[in-house]
Amino acid sequence: MDYKNAGVDIEAGYRSVELMKKHVKETMRPEVLGGLGGFAGAFDLSGIKKMDEPVLLSGTDGCGTKVKLAFIMDKHDTIGIDAVAMCVNDIVCSGGEPLFFLDYIACGKNYPEKIAAIVSGVAEGCKQSGCALVGGETAEHPGLMPEEEYDLAGFAVGVADKKEMINGENIRPSDVLIGIASSGVHSNGFSLVRKVFDMTKESLNTYYEELGKTLGEALIEPTRIYVKALKSIKDCGVKVKGVSHITGGGFYENIPRMLPKGARAVIEKGSYEVPAIFKLLAKKGEISEEMMYNTFNMGLGMVVAVESGDVEKTLEAIKAVGEQPYVVGHVEAGEKGVTLC
């Protein structure tokens, strides 16, 4: 009896590491010390000495049941982008710059090419957000999960100067809310998505005219990463007063998270076009409008609050990095929460 007979293939693990090295290398920053193979990822923090009061920020998340979609479609090179996005997008909500990322892949069986494909997506997410992939773990769990399945989670660390952190405390009535377009469903609400649509290859390969692509292509589209957009706003001199990453809980849960007591967000539903995938979901699943806005991002992956005089500069800064912004509402005095009109 040996470890391989028990279900864990050490040689497959070694091959996975070799296959992923080229992807990891593409994410390197000058601050990274060493490479893959050590017991810990090392990152030089000398650069933060330039900050008056450096504050480390962290975020951790997974991709939820969206991984089921990757299994069925046998497409594993984008789910890693989702894992990175869910972490770094949270960090920029506080005004931070993502520095480095670590992933954790638990699988029923280590198929090196599949693991390398997953990590290629993680590396792509890191490149999009400017952070380094400094380490990770692939754990084979025979008997705990089916051989063809895996779960993916990650952890990111960023930094911000304390005086430049975004906490929403200065948001006031008359401030303007600007939404940044999402790429689709992102990584939240897939338990409901999987109840609405048949999760079969045939169903996912079905082309929908209103989507302009197959259902599977629309659903697996990776989460948009907003690091460059927030940096662009900051670089143009705009003081962002609050940021909400629209994840699980949709508008109703996430937008109020950036508001101080006594401030209410008013979102105008007609201020932007809701993507076709959400209309299809609502129709096929007979889902109420309230539940849609309480579950999904409905086409806005991030909402920022700025003063009315900074709106034009903010819009131009977001467009400059290839993202689509919309003026979607404003802040008013009232009980903390959100009103859709």
RODO-2510 file (C-alpha; in nm, 4 decimals, decimal comma):
residues 341
     n   res          X          Y          Z
     1     m     0,0000     0,0000     0,0000
     2     d     0,1229     0,3511    -0,0783
     3     y    -0,0142     0,7085    -0,0984
     4     k    -0,1085     0,6731    -0,4673
     5     n    -0,3131     0,3610    -0,3948
     6     a    -0,4870     0,5607    -0,1217
     7     g    -0,5944     0,8122    -0,3854
     8     v    -0,3282     1,0839    -0,3644
     9     d    -0,0864     1,1092    -0,6588
    10     i     0,2238     1,2984    -0,5458
    11     e     0,3765     1,2876    -0,8943
    12     a     0,0627     1,4534    -1,0368
    13     g     0,1097     1,7259    -0,7791
    14     y     0,4652     1,7859    -0,8947
    15     r     0,3515     1,8016    -1,2579
    16     s     0,0756     2,0497    -1,1682
    17     v     0,3321     2,2818    -1,0134
    18     e     0,5549     2,2607    -1,3206
    19     l     0,2650     2,3370    -1,5537
    20     m     0,1468     2,6373    -1,3522
    21     k     0,4889     2,7991    -1,3058
    22     k     0,4746     2,9915    -1,6337
    23     h     0,1381     3,1416    -1,5395
    24     v     0,2552     3,2390    -1,1919
    25     k     0,5706     3,4001    -1,3318
    26     e     0,3597     3,6412    -1,5382
    27     t     0,2093     3,7912    -1,2198
    28     m     0,5350     3,8763    -1,0464
    29     r     0,5961     4,2192    -0,8939
    30     p     0,9405     4,3524    -0,7920
    31     e     0,8462     4,3101    -0,4254
    32     v     0,8078     3,9326    -0,4519
    33     l     1,0997     3,7454    -0,2967
    34     g     1,1736     3,3978    -0,4282
    35     g     0,9304     3,1886    -0,6280
    36     l     0,7105     2,8822    -0,6039
    37     g     0,8345     2,6002    -0,3847
    38     g     0,8920     2,7671    -0,0511
    39     f     0,6813     2,7155     0,2568
    40     a     0,5585     3,0757     0,2505
    41     g     0,5180     3,3478    -0,0083
    42     a     0,7455     3,6424     0,0686
    43     f     0,6627     4,0029    -0,0229
    44     d     0,8903     4,3001     0,0489
    45     l     0,6975     4,5820     0,2203
    46     s     0,9743     4,8435     0,2021
    47     g     0,7695     5,0442    -0,0482
    48     i     0,4928     5,1196     0,1994
    49     k     0,7364     5,3310     0,4026
    50     k     0,6374     5,6123     0,1684
    51     m     0,2925     5,6084     0,3266
    52     d     0,2273     5,8079     0,6417
    53     e     0,0137     5,5394     0,8045
    54     p     0,0059     5,2203     0,5969
    55     v    -0,2903     4,9909     0,6628
    56     l    -0,3033     4,6325     0,5392
    57     l    -0,6351     4,5220     0,3927
    58     s    -0,7398     4,1640     0,3269
    59     g    -1,0145     3,9781     0,1487
    60     t    -1,1039     3,6133     0,1057
    61     d    -1,3718     3,4460    -0,1034
    62     g    -1,4538     3,1650    -0,3412
    63     c    -1,6599     3,1198    -0,6561
    64     g    -1,9586     2,9498    -0,4968
    65     t    -2,1537     2,6998    -0,7018
    66     k    -2,0398     2,8636    -1,0251
    67     v    -1,7727     2,5926    -1,0243
    68     k    -2,0517     2,3459    -1,1153
    69     l    -2,0816     2,5291    -1,4461
    70     a    -1,7101     2,4848    -1,5111
    71     f    -1,7421     2,1093    -1,4468
    72     i    -2,0294     2,0665    -1,6908
    73     m    -1,8754     2,2836    -1,9620
    74     d    -1,5283     2,1374    -1,8981
    75     k    -1,3954     2,4925    -1,9083
    76     h    -1,1538     2,5743    -1,6280
    77     d    -0,9447     2,8684    -1,7492
    78     t    -1,1722     3,1518    -1,6339
    79     i    -1,3056     3,0447    -1,2932
    80     g    -0,9782     3,1597    -1,1380
    81     i    -1,0483     3,5149    -1,2528
    82     d    -1,3673     3,5000    -1,0472
    83     a    -1,1760     3,3928    -0,7368
    84     v    -0,9329     3,6838    -0,7655
    85     a    -1,2050     3,9344    -0,8533
    86     m    -1,4155     3,8552    -0,5495
    87     c    -1,1207     3,9327    -0,3214
    88     v    -0,9532     4,2310    -0,4888
    89     n    -1,2829     4,4077    -0,5595
    90     d    -1,3518     4,4035    -0,1863
    91     i    -1,0092     4,5508    -0,1135
    92     v    -1,0567     4,8462    -0,3496
    93     c    -1,3863     4,9273    -0,1752
    94     s    -1,1692     5,0491     0,1134
    95     g    -0,9336     5,2404    -0,1148
    96     g    -0,6605     4,9772    -0,1151
    97     e    -0,4148     4,8548    -0,3746
    98     p    -0,4033     4,4736    -0,3998
    99     l    -0,0489     4,3459    -0,3430
   100     f    -0,0576     3,9685    -0,3532
   101     f    -0,2906     3,6693    -0,3782
   102     l    -0,2888     3,3047    -0,2707
   103     d    -0,5239     3,0359    -0,3992
   104     y    -0,6532     2,7103    -0,2546
   105     i    -0,7794     2,4314    -0,4792
   106     a    -0,9400     2,1240    -0,3266
   107     c    -1,0024     1,8457    -0,5769
   108     g    -1,1225     1,4878    -0,5817
   109     k    -0,8338     1,3915    -0,8098
   110     n    -0,5381     1,5945    -0,9294
   111     y    -0,5473     1,6186    -1,3065
   112     p    -0,2379     1,8355    -1,3743
   113     e    -0,3648     1,9953    -1,6956
   114     k    -0,6939     2,0885    -1,5297
   115     i    -0,5194     2,2359    -1,2251
   116     a    -0,2884     2,4329    -1,4533
   117     a    -0,5897     2,5678    -1,6434
   118     i    -0,7517     2,6806    -1,3180
   119     v    -0,4299     2,8522    -1,2087
   120     s    -0,3974     3,0194    -1,5493
   121     g    -0,7264     3,1932    -1,4712
   122     v    -0,6033     3,2907    -1,1257
   123     a    -0,2894     3,4357    -1,2861
   124     e    -0,4980     3,6295    -1,5372
   125     g    -0,7039     3,7780    -1,2548
   126     c    -0,3852     3,8766    -1,0763
   127     k    -0,2512     4,0446    -1,3894
   128     q    -0,5746     4,2371    -1,4348
   129     s    -0,5588     4,3600    -1,0762
   130     g    -0,1826     4,4191    -1,0612
   131     c    -0,1225     4,1791    -0,7722
   132     a     0,1245     3,8923    -0,7526
   133     l     0,0329     3,5269    -0,7167
   134     v     0,2812     3,4395    -0,4419
   135     g     0,1636     3,0909    -0,3507
   136     g    -0,1209     2,8504    -0,3091
   137     e    -0,2224     2,4959    -0,2314
   138     t    -0,3691     2,2100    -0,4312
   139     a    -0,5174     1,9467    -0,2022
   140     e    -0,6326     1,6083    -0,3286
   141     h    -0,9336     1,4809    -0,1322
   142     p    -1,0128     1,1264    -0,2473
   143     g    -1,3316     0,9932    -0,0972
   144     l    -1,4396     1,3394     0,0157
   145     m    -1,5448     1,4734    -0,3243
   146     p    -1,5961     1,3218    -0,6715
   147     e    -1,2808     1,2838    -0,8803
   148     e    -1,3935     1,5301    -1,1480
   149     e    -1,4873     1,8060    -0,9044
   150     y    -1,2964     2,0770    -0,7226
   151     d    -1,3517     2,3881    -0,5170
   152     l    -1,1547     2,7089    -0,5468
   153     a    -1,1008     2,9870    -0,2959
   154     g    -0,8492     3,2649    -0,2506
   155     f    -0,7032     3,5249    -0,0212
   156     a    -0,5688     3,8689    -0,1109
   157     v    -0,3752     4,1320     0,0810
   158     g    -0,3633     4,4991    -0,0125
   159     v    -0,2475     4,8264     0,1372
   160     a    -0,3790     5,1807     0,1753
   161     d    -0,2563     5,4958     0,3420
   162     k    -0,4943     5,5488     0,6344
   163     k    -0,5749     5,9068     0,5305
   164     e    -0,6803     5,7826     0,1832
   165     m    -0,9037     5,4978     0,2976
   166     i    -1,2639     5,4961     0,1799
   167     n    -1,5157     5,4351     0,4579
   168     g    -1,8299     5,6218     0,3532
   169     e    -1,8402     5,8410     0,6638
   170     n    -1,8335     6,1624     0,4561
   171     i    -2,1178     6,0673     0,2227
   172     r    -2,3832     6,3377     0,2275
   173     p    -2,7248     6,4001     0,0686
   174     s    -2,6869     6,5244    -0,2924
   175     d    -2,3814     6,3048    -0,3542
   176     v    -2,4092     6,1197    -0,6837
   177     l    -2,3986     5,7426    -0,7331
   178     i    -2,2120     5,6095    -1,0352
   179     g    -2,2447     5,2463    -1,1332
   180     i    -1,9846     5,0503    -1,3292
   181     a    -2,1136     4,7817    -1,5624
   182     s    -2,0769     4,4170    -1,4693
   183     s    -1,9864     4,1440    -1,7163
   184     g    -2,2959     3,9434    -1,6261
   185     v    -2,3942     3,7323    -1,3278
   186     h    -2,0371     3,7386    -1,1911
   187     s    -2,0039     3,4799    -0,9085
   188     n    -2,3169     3,5245    -0,7006
   189     g    -2,6632     3,3735    -0,7126
   190     f    -2,5666     3,0551    -0,8963
   191     s    -2,7659     2,8343    -0,6623
   192     l    -3,0733     3,0147    -0,7967
   193     v    -2,9387     3,0168    -1,1536
   194     r    -2,8991     2,6383    -1,1383
   195     k    -3,2620     2,6043    -1,0279
   196     v    -3,3840     2,8121    -1,3204
   197     f    -3,1852     2,6493    -1,6007
   198     d    -3,1113     2,2842    -1,6676
   199     m    -2,7413     2,2450    -1,5978
   200     t    -2,6695     2,0070    -1,8847
   201     k    -2,4293     2,0369    -2,1755
   202     e    -2,7238     2,0524    -2,4137
   203     s    -2,8915     2,3343    -2,2211
   204     l    -2,5696     2,5322    -2,1777
   205     n    -2,4844     2,4950    -2,5468
   206     t    -2,8216     2,6407    -2,6477
   207     y    -2,7866     2,9687    -2,8360
   208     y    -3,0159     3,2527    -2,7307
   209     e    -3,0761     3,5355    -2,9747
   210     e    -3,1260     3,7880    -2,6955
   211     l    -2,7924     3,6921    -2,5403
   212     g    -2,6013     3,6841    -2,8658
   213     k    -2,4237     3,3720    -2,7399
   214     t    -2,4934     3,0380    -2,5780
   215     l    -2,6356     3,0224    -2,2278
   216     g    -2,3146     2,8660    -2,1001
   217     e    -2,0989     3,1407    -2,2499
   218     a    -2,3160     3,4068    -2,0871
   219     l    -2,3136     3,2424    -1,7443
   220     i    -1,9454     3,1519    -1,7232
   221     e    -1,8294     3,5030    -1,8188
   222     p    -1,5818     3,5902    -1,5423
   223     t    -1,6350     3,8585    -1,2808
   224     r    -1,5190     4,2039    -1,3818
   225     i    -1,2196     4,3362    -1,1887
   226     y    -1,2480     4,7039    -1,0934
   227     v    -0,8995     4,7769    -0,9573
   228     k    -0,7925     4,9832    -1,2592
   229     a    -1,1185     5,1792    -1,2620
   230     l    -1,0840     5,2850    -0,8977
   231     k    -0,7172     5,3725    -0,9482
   232     s    -0,8052     5,5813    -1,2524
   233     i    -1,0632     5,7774    -1,0516
   234     k    -0,8089     5,8401    -0,7764
   235     d    -0,5379     5,9425    -1,0238
   236     c    -0,7614     6,2084    -1,1795
   237     g    -0,7951     6,3786    -0,8421
   238     v    -1,1488     6,2744    -0,7482
   239     k    -1,2168     6,1947    -0,3830
   240     v    -1,4298     5,8811    -0,3810
   241     k    -1,6557     5,8963    -0,0765
   242     g    -1,7909     5,5422    -0,0802
   243     v    -1,7742     5,2199    -0,2801
   244     s    -2,0000     4,9151    -0,2875
   245     h    -1,9058     4,5873    -0,4534
   246     i    -2,2357     4,4354    -0,5666
   247     t    -2,2064     4,0697    -0,4734
   248     g    -2,4371     3,8269    -0,2908
   249     g    -2,7376     4,0168    -0,1585
   250     g    -2,7534     4,2400    -0,4638
   251     f    -2,8472     4,6063    -0,4342
   252     y    -3,0419     4,5818    -0,1098
   253     e    -2,7603     4,4338     0,0957
   254     n    -2,4477     4,5825    -0,0595
   255     i    -2,5220     4,9457    -0,1440
   256     p    -2,6186     5,0362     0,2159
   257     r    -2,2876     4,8933     0,3397
   258     m    -2,1052     5,2072     0,2232
   259     l    -2,3584     5,4518     0,3698
   260     p    -2,3315     5,6328     0,7027
   261     k    -2,6252     5,6547     0,9420
   262     g    -2,8931     5,8948     0,8163
   263     a    -2,8145     5,8479     0,4461
   264     r    -3,0221     5,6592     0,1925
   265     a    -2,9318     5,5590    -0,1643
   266     v    -3,1841     5,6200    -0,4405
   267     i    -3,1210     5,4127    -0,7538
   268     e    -3,3039     5,4881    -1,0787
   269     k    -3,3661     5,1546    -1,2492
   270     g    -3,4051     5,3176    -1,5910
   271     s    -3,0648     5,4880    -1,5750
   272     y    -2,8923     5,1945    -1,7465
   273     e    -2,9829     4,8892    -1,9506
   274     v    -3,0206     4,5697    -1,7486
   275     p    -2,8295     4,2944    -1,9365
   276     a    -3,0298     4,0320    -2,1200
   277     i    -2,9128     3,7450    -1,8995
   278     f    -3,0991     3,8922    -1,6006
   279     k    -3,4171     3,9435    -1,8014
   280     l    -3,3964     3,5836    -1,9186
   281     l    -3,3405     3,4619    -1,5625
   282     a    -3,6401     3,6560    -1,4323
   283     k    -3,8647     3,5313    -1,7122
   284     k    -3,7615     3,1650    -1,7080
   285     g    -3,7607     3,1413    -1,3297
   286     e    -4,0645     3,3615    -1,2670
   287     i    -3,8504     3,5542    -1,0195
   288     s    -3,9920     3,8729    -0,8729
   289     e    -3,8171     4,2018    -0,9391
   290     e    -3,7441     4,2474    -0,5694
   291     m    -3,5792     3,9060    -0,5499
   292     m    -3,3720     3,9781    -0,8618
   293     y    -3,2324     4,2986    -0,7111
   294     n    -3,1819     4,1222    -0,3786
   295     t    -2,9791     3,8393    -0,5362
   296     f    -2,7935     3,9591    -0,8448
   297     n    -2,5852     4,2593    -0,9479
   298     m    -2,8389     4,3362    -1,2252
   299     g    -2,5678     4,4764    -1,4497
   300     l    -2,3766     4,6918    -1,2003
   301     g    -2,0735     4,5297    -1,0434
   302     m    -1,9677     4,8328    -0,8437
   303     v    -2,1275     5,1582    -0,7272
   304     v    -1,9248     5,4608    -0,6176
   305     a    -2,0379     5,7785    -0,4423
   306     v    -1,8825     6,1130    -0,5387
   307     e    -1,9687     6,4791    -0,5044
   308     s    -2,1874     6,6217    -0,7824
   309     g    -1,9021     6,8422    -0,9030
   310     d    -1,6827     6,5363    -0,9648
   311     v    -1,9252     6,3394    -1,1785
   312     e    -1,7837     6,4228    -1,5218
   313     k    -1,4238     6,3577    -1,4180
   314     t    -1,5289     6,0276    -1,2626
   315     l    -1,7125     5,9143    -1,5740
   316     e    -1,4149     6,0001    -1,7953
   317     a    -1,1705     5,8242    -1,5628
   318     i    -1,3759     5,5034    -1,5707
   319     k    -1,4110     5,5146    -1,9493
   320     a    -1,0356     5,5722    -1,9840
   321     v    -0,9658     5,2174    -1,8598
   322     g    -1,2290     5,0587    -2,0829
   323     e    -1,5135     5,0259    -1,8334
   324     q    -1,8713     5,1472    -1,8811
   325     p    -2,0049     5,3890    -1,6169
   326     y    -2,3585     5,5147    -1,5576
   327     v    -2,5000     5,7870    -1,3364
   328     v    -2,7510     5,5672    -1,1528
   329     g    -2,8794     5,7716    -0,8606
   330     h    -2,8065     5,9921    -0,5640
   331     v    -2,7921     6,0021    -0,1859
   332     e    -3,0666     6,1570     0,0235
   333     a    -3,1334     6,1989     0,3927
   334     g    -3,3310     5,9162     0,5499
   335     e    -3,3121     5,5783     0,7117
   336     k    -3,0039     5,3891     0,5979
   337     g    -3,0968     5,1677     0,3041
   338     v    -3,1691     5,1772    -0,0670
   339     t    -3,4749     5,2794    -0,2699
   340     l    -3,5233     5,1634    -0,6282
   341     c    -3,7417     5,3846    -0,8434
***
